[in-house]
Amino acid sequence: MTAASDRRLHPPVSPGSAGFAAAVLARDAHRCVACGARGGELSVHHLLHPRLWTVPGWEGGDFPDNGVTLCSVHHAMAVETRIMLEELRRRAGIAAVLVPPSLGGEERYDHWGNAILPNGTRLRGELFEDDDCQRALAAGGALGLFTHFVKQFRIPHLPWSEGVGPDDLLLGTAESFAGREVVVLEKLDGENCSMYRDHIHARSLGEMHHPSQSRVKAFHASVAHEIPERWRVVLENLSAEHTFGYRDLESLFPVTSIWNERNVCLSFDETAEYAALLGLPTAPVLYRGAWDERAVRGCYVGTLGAHRQEGYVVRLADAFPYAAARRSVAKFVSAEFRDALAAALGVHWASKPVVWNRRRPDSPWAA
């Protein structure tokens, strides 16, 4: 478990905004950590932007390990991401890497929560399209560093989810769905993949070498020309068995969401329409209608057809931007799936002998 995920479970005690500023100034001896300037226009700068800290207990990010003292010049440079977080932590003597639970601790990030890849390029985060972020990145000359690839966000668990792990996000309430039309999809046990016109990657964005990935890469090659520029099609690669096996699938690559060039998730109806143009269905729909907690809870039945059910995913039927994703999508993972993972004793699916899943012989879909 990373330090960041451990702190998600036990967040540091926030001294509040005033106490936060006082603690950071005292630690930094009332000097700019970048140049040593005293007095003048010193300010306390959040390393990771306050709007990234939305999980209960972490709101605002007012923790001393998420703050440094800067003069006006270096504060502007930090906001424009011309000074990286690692350098600011080093200069302030901050040993901990405190990251919002929604981001996870796997990558490096800039001030706005955009992930930084090992080669220095960046992925668009949830605040990327924000006007303030755009102005700051433009002023700092950083916009040219961004790819059009996007790492799929971490879906939070519903409050009654049974399979919540130590590094998982848990919604304290499902209020964001109240009064809205929702679609409940079966949660399938595969590998999350994102397809663009010019690329395909799994959640990690690394190279794809597993035999099951060769199948989805071959399918991508056959349909890539149909995907609009800078759109991404998110699907579940079910080619090979992970924890649960499937023998009656409609498709090996059911679509879970489609995002346009503005990083907006299409409405469910538009998603199904565009997926069909690629010859793919969406993940199976278990319920559609006004938010009804009882009806949603009833979507877990243990088995679905001839295969076991991992759980379900709730999403708004309407379109929503990436910045609102964690309020628009949530999941339930069953105790059965949690126990099956535990029984695997830490053996990752990619390390096991390949067992291929199967589609129904009468499936009308392309793959």
Buried (B, 14 or more C-beta within 10 A) or exposed (E): EBEBBEBBEEBBEBBEEEEBBBBBBEBBEEBBBBEEBEEEEBBBBBBBBBBBBBBEBBEBBBBBBBBBBBBEBBBBBBBBBBBBBEEBBEBBEBEBBBBBBBBBBBBBBBBBBBBBBEEEEBBBBBBBBBEEBBEBBEBBEBEEBBBBBBBBBBBBBBBEBBBBEEBBBBBEEBEBBEEEBBBBBBBBBBBBBBBBBEBBBBBEBEEBEBEBBEBBBEBBEEBBEEBEEBBBBBBBBBBBBBBBBBEBBBBBBBBBBBBBEEBBBBBBEEBBEBBBEBBBBBBBBBBEEEBEEEBBEEBBEEEBBEBBBBBBBBBBBBBBBBBBBBBBBBBBBBEBBBEBBEEBEEEEBBEEEEEBBEBBEEBEBBB
